[in-house]
């Protein structure tokens, strides 16, 4: 498979504690790839390395054929890689519009000016409103984030991820803490907004994983146990023993 994102022999240790011990997998362009595994398996650490938040102890990350291992997170973002976080990471005191607009302005290369209101640029305003509509937040566009439901705040997190027009989206447990109804809405929304983009998702809810993923990697004790299609992951005895159980 042509590797759009290639994770090559990634190791990570923290003061001698080995968290990742040789992670290898490849994600094709416009493919949806899920990383699953029990708590403590190293999934978020892996995301932090792919996004540039952490530096690997050894190994390489290739994106669109380029080695980006030494690049900081903001440079990777400019090249088309954007991520959300497991814990909601938004500006609670600002409105939905302001939160999304900050990313849109960054992508457009516009800096803040005391002499011009930031929403006077009509293209920025239009793009911000369009993203809010994509994730189902158009009706609460001018509400403060603190007034939103938990599910709406998670949708806003994805909207901010989309605001830099990424080609590769990393979503870290986007439905964590949601009700069943909120999760079903989130699946439909993620399916819609990631169409035509490459997606890598960490998720505990297997309904989400099997609804969205084309391929799945199972992370277990810092290593990839297996990478395969959802149908094969469902029936793999090693995965049942390590994570899925016998449901």
CORHU-V884252 format. One record per helix or strand of 2 or more residues. SS is the DSSP state (a for helix, b for strand). FROM is the first residue (numbers start at 1). TO is the last residue. If there is no record, write none. Layout:
BEGIN
ss->SS from->FROM to->TO
ss->SS from->FROM to->TO
END
This chain:
BEGIN
ss->b from->5 to->14
ss->b from->17 to->27
ss->b from->32 to->36
ss->a from->43 to->51
ss->b from->58 to->63
ss->b from->66 to->67
ss->a from->73 to->78
ss->b from->81 to->83
ss->a from->96 to->108
ss->a from->118 to->120
ss->a from->122 to->134
ss->a from->138 to->140
ss->a from->145 to->147
ss->a from->150 to->162
ss->b from->168 to->172
ss->a from->180 to->193
ss->b from->198 to->202
ss->a from->206 to->212
ss->b from->215 to->220
ss->b from->223 to->229
ss->a from->230 to->235
ss->a from->237 to->244
END
